[in-house]
Amino acid sequence: MKYIDREKLYSDPNNIKYLRENSFWYKKLNRREPIEEMIEEMKARYGLRFKDKIDKIGTGMDLINAFMNVTKE
């Protein structure tokens, strides 16, 4: 694994956590697989993508709207 890839990996605690949970990535990264693939998979798994954040906001707004409608009646 290159030094630059190692720096990317250890810069975010979520990367380390995901790597420890899915140890097959050690082998892939040591065989020069792009680290970006693992990071994208980690973001999808932990809901850290922009799309996931927007969905969480939408769910929160729906919950607030439902609460407002119940208290209004």
N, C-alpha and C positions, 0 to 999 in steps of 0.2 A: 504494500500500500504506500502511496506517495505521501510525503510530509504534508503537502497542501490538503490532500484528502483527509488526513488524520486531524488537521486543524479544523476543517469543516465539521468533522464527526464529533469532536470533543467540545466544540463551541456551543452546542445546544444539549442540555440534559435529556431532552426527549429523544434525540438521536441515540444516545448511549442506552437509555432505557429500552428503546425499540430493538437495538442491536442485541442486548442481553436476552430479550424475550424471544427473538428470532435469530438464533445463533448461526443458522445457515448462511447468513449474510457475511459472517467472518470469512468463510471460504470464498464467497463471490467477490468480496472486496479485495482479498489477497490475490485473486486471479484477474485483477484489473477491471472488474465490472465498474461502470460509472456509479459514483456515490449518489448522484442525483436521482437515480432510480429508487434507491433505498429511502432517500429523503421524501420523495413523492409518495411512496407506499406508506411511510410513517405518518405523513400528514393526512392521508386518506384514512388511516386506521384511527388516529387520535382526533379527527375532526378539526384539523388546523388549516384546512384550505379556505380560501376566500368564500367559496360557495357554502361551505359548512357554517361559517360565521354568519353569513346572511340568513341561512335557514334558522339558526338559533335566534337571531333577532326577530325574524318573522314569527316564530313559535312564541316568543315572549310577548310580542305585540298581540297575538291572538289570545293569549292567556289573560292579558290585561283587559282586552276588549270584552271577553266573556265575563270577567269579574265585574266590569263596569255595568254590563247589561243585567247581571243578577242583582246588583245593589240598586240599580235604577228602578226595578220593579217592586 
